[in-house]
Amino acid sequence: MIKRVGIVTKPGLTAVSGDLPGIAAWLEQRGVEPVFDESTAALTEACSIRTVQRDDLPRHVDLILLLGGDGTLLGMADRTARAGLEVPILGVNFGGLGFLTEVTYGELFASLEAALAGTAPVESRLMLRAAIERHGQPGSEHYALNDVTVTGGSLSRVVEFAVSVGGEFVARFHADGLIVATPTGSTAYNLSAGGPIVHPAVHALVLNPIAPHTLTNRPVVIPASADVLVQPHARGAGSEAYVTFDGQSGERLEFTDMVRIQKAARPARLVRGVKRSYYQVLREKLRWAER
């Protein structure tokens, strides 16, 4: 039973300013309370709408209606994971590619109606939990829907990455970086770096070295149940290493750090468009299989 819908926009998306009161009124007419996050509320004069901080929004709603691009959705998936919740997200595309936010603005109300009625398809998407261990002690913790990437510094120096999977040593990769991608993220950075497309229903991860300095290094698909441990090693003076999460946030690593990546306890739940299959999205968004 959906009683409260959180409405989130891409920050500064003034193109939807005039639409927000109408969306809120449409929900209220159906006995559903609209809730804005603070940056969304700043785009409209609908002052009577309840407002909470964006980080807290998942704790106050039963469904999130997101108006923006894939980056906005990735940020909200991270927030729901950090809250320990599985609040469904309906993404309406106001960005570029819109692979995750596949619903068009013209389909907004039909998709929202289906979500309220419980007839919209909702997919559970595997998420990653990444923890940085420093001097044997647990450090910061992050979540990612697409990928966790460890790279060298700004001067594009080659870095060596020691990788273990499920407690078993895999290899030392000499490369510009290493992508650990979910099936959802297989069509993101992983695909650009020559990795495979993995259907979201497949319970697996992809290890994809970026520009490896040997022809024998190729992406490998591994069980999603296995922990991945990545430790960067310096290769000469001036070496640096960084870890990023969905391209949204990141931090610099010390060469004694280890990044432990594992399946998150809870998935992200994405409300899909009522008319599109995954393969149709591949064809429309990526021009997949076209000459």
KAURFEN-V404381 format. One record per pair of residues at least 24 apart in sequence whose ideal C-beta (glycine too) atoms are under 7 Angstrom apart, sorted by sequence separation. I is the first residue (numbers start at 1). J is the second residue. D is the distance in whole Angstrom. If there is no record, write none. Layout:
I J D
I J D
This chain:
20 44 4
55 79 6
59 83 5
63 87 7
66 90 7
69 93 7
71 95 7
152 176 6
181 205 7
195 219 4
21 46 4
24 49 5
35 60 6
54 79 7
58 83 4
62 87 7
63 88 5
64 89 5
65 90 5
66 91 5
67 92 5
69 94 6
70 95 6
90 115 6
151 176 6
152 177 6
180 205 6
181 206 4
194 219 7
196 221 7
17 43 5
20 46 6
35 61 5
59 85 7
61 87 6
64 90 7
66 92 7
68 94 5
69 95 2
151 177 3
5 32 6
7 34 6
16 43 7
17 44 6
58 85 5
63 90 7
67 94 5
68 95 6
69 96 6
70 97 7
73 100 5
150 177 6
180 207 6
181 208 6
231 258 5
4 32 7
7 35 7
11 39 5
70 98 7
73 101 5
149 177 6
150 178 5
3 32 6
4 33 5
5 34 6
6 35 5
7 36 5
8 37 5
14 43 6
58 87 5
69 98 6
70 99 6
149 178 7
178 207 7
179 208 4
229 258 6
230 259 5
2 32 6
3 33 6
5 35 7
13 43 7
70 100 5
149 179 5
4 35 6
6 37 7
9 40 5
70 101 6
178 209 5
179 210 6
229 260 6
230 261 7
8 40 6
69 101 6
147 179 5
148 180 5
178 210 7
7 40 6
68 101 7
147 180 6
177 210 4
227 260 6
228 261 4
9 43 6
88 122 5
147 181 4
175 209 4
176 210 5
66 101 7
146 181 7
147 182 7
175 210 5
176 211 4
227 262 5
146 182 6
173 209 5
175 211 6
145 182 7
175 212 4
146 184 6
147 185 4
174 212 7
175 213 6
225 263 7
145 184 6
146 185 3
173 212 6
174 213 5
224 263 5
145 185 7
149 189 6
174 214 7
147 188 6
146 188 5
147 189 6
175 217 7
147 190 6
163 207 7
173 217 6
8 54 7
81 127 6
65 112 6
180 228 6
8 57 7
77 127 7
6 57 5
16 67 5
63 115 6
128 180 7
178 230 6
6 60 7
13 67 7
128 182 6
6 61 4
13 68 6
127 182 7
158 213 6
4 60 6
5 61 6
8 64 6
126 182 5
4 61 5
10 67 7
126 183 6
165 222 5
4 62 5
5 63 5
6 64 5
7 65 5
8 66 5
9 67 5
10 68 3
189 247 7
3 62 6
6 65 7
9 68 6
10 69 6
125 184 5
151 210 7
2 62 4
5 65 6
166 226 4
2 63 5
82 143 6
165 226 5
166 227 6
10 72 5
81 143 4
165 228 6
8 72 7
78 143 5
163 228 7
164 229 4
163 230 6
8 76 6
77 145 4
161 230 6
162 231 5
74 145 6
161 232 6
162 233 6
74 146 6
159 232 5
160 233 4
125 200 6
160 235 6
159 235 6
123 200 6
158 235 6
16 94 7
157 235 7
200 278 7
15 94 7
199 278 7
150 230 5
159 239 6
13 94 6
157 238 7
180 261 5
150 232 6
157 239 6
159 241 6
26 109 7
155 238 7
10 94 6
32 116 7
10 95 7
30 116 6
153 240 3
99 187 6
152 240 6
152 241 6
150 241 6
151 242 5
150 243 5
148 243 7
149 244 5
148 245 6
126 224 6
147 246 7
187 286 7
146 246 5
144 245 4
145 246 6
144 246 5
142 245 4
142 249 7
150 259 6
132 243 7
140 251 7
148 261 5
2 116 5
130 245 6
134 254 7
135 256 7
143 264 6
134 257 5
145 268 5
133 257 7
132 257 6
133 258 5
132 259 6
133 260 6
130 259 6
131 260 5
130 261 5
128 261 6
129 262 6
128 263 7
129 264 4
128 264 6
126 263 6
127 264 4
127 267 6
126 267 6
127 268 5
125 267 6
124 267 4
125 268 5
124 269 6
125 270 6
122 269 5
123 270 5
122 270 7
122 271 5
123 272 6
120 271 5
121 272 4
120 272 7
120 274 6
115 271 5
111 271 7
114 274 5
111 273 6
111 274 6
110 274 7
107 273 6
78 246 7
78 248 7
100 270 7
103 273 5
102 273 5
74 246 4
75 248 6
74 248 6
102 276 6
71 248 7
89 268 7
102 281 6
86 266 5
89 269 7
86 267 7
88 269 4
89 270 6
90 271 4
84 266 7
89 271 7
99 281 7
81 264 6
86 269 5
88 271 5
81 266 6
99 285 5
98 285 7
80 268 7
97 285 6
77 268 4
